[in-house]
Amino acid sequence: MYAAFAQITDGEITPEEMKNIKEKVRRWGGDQQEFDRFCNVMQEALKWFDSNTDLQVRIDTLEEIALILNGEDWFTPANRQLVVSDLINIAMADNCFHDQEKEWITRIGEVWGVEVEW
């Protein structure tokens, strides 16, 4: 979710955003091996996002990720709020908070029933 969001909203992931994403993922727990697996999966996902030039397909994919997470038992309201806060933090990591990033955070919040106040 984090990497897809960062890639789709402004078309790139800056080194600052990538560092921020990895910090957020570390907080979710797991050992180094699990974290390394996550990083590998994230790189593969980013390659797919980079190679897919159809913006609508990328947008649909991000929305599908949000819907899938919404249906997971472990994805409690507190976790939803935490991820929305993380997305805001990731969006601001490059010191450039784009309107499109705000729109996406609002859309994802709506899917998850999280009110986002600007």
HELIX and SHEET records of a PDB file:
HELIX    1   1 TYR A    2  ASP A   10  1                                   9    
HELIX    2   2 PRO A   15  ARG A   27  1                                  13    
HELIX    3   3 GLN A   32  SER A   51  1                                  20    
HELIX    4   4 LEU A   55  ASN A   70  1                                  16    
HELIX    5   5 PRO A   77  MET A   92  1                                  16    
HELIX    6   6 ASP A   99  TRP A  112  1                                  14    
END                                                                             
